Amino acid sequence: MYVSLDTIAQVGITFFGITSVFLVANKNRWGVVFGLLAQPFWFMTAYINGQWGIMLLNIAYTSMWLLGIYNWFFKQKEE
């Protein structure tokens, strides 16, 4: 059985994407981690299919997920 890279990317996007949205909607900090884990799959599918606009959006989304990781895991809480 042959599984293409695009199929793997679609499964990764689906699993990590849905999980991240669910967790973020429930104010769980791990949502940003799952969102970041989805990004390589987005980059893969955008590259395979020549979707350069999506590639630019991926860069923006990756930046925002990294900001979320900083805010949830590293930023000192203000009292």
C-alpha positions, -999 to +999 in steps of 0.1 A: +000+000+000+014+034-010+008+065+011+018+098-004+034+126+014+004+147+007-019+122+024+004+121+055+003+160+055-035+159+054-037+135+083-012+156+103-031+188+096-064+172+106-052+157+138-030+185+151-053+213+137-085+200+153-067+192+186-052+227+188-084+245+181-102+224+207-076+230+233-073+267+226-111+271+228-109+255+262-081+279+273-056+250+276-021+261+270-012+229+251-033+241+222-005+264+211+019+234+211-004+213+189-009+243+166+028+246+162+031+208+156+006+212+127+028+237+109+053+213+093+024+195+077+010+228+064+044+236+049+046+202+034+013+203+016+018+239+005+051+230-010+039+198-027+009+216-043+027+249-051+005+270-029+028+299-023+001+321-007-006+294+018+032+292+024+033+329+034+003+324+057+021+294+073+050+317+082+025+341+098+007+313+117+040+298+128+050+332+142+017+335+161+019+299+175+055+307+187+041+339+204+015+318+221+041+294+233+061+323+247+030+338+264+018+305+279+051+289+289+078+315+293+063+349+300+063+358+337+029+363+351+022+399+363+008+402+398 
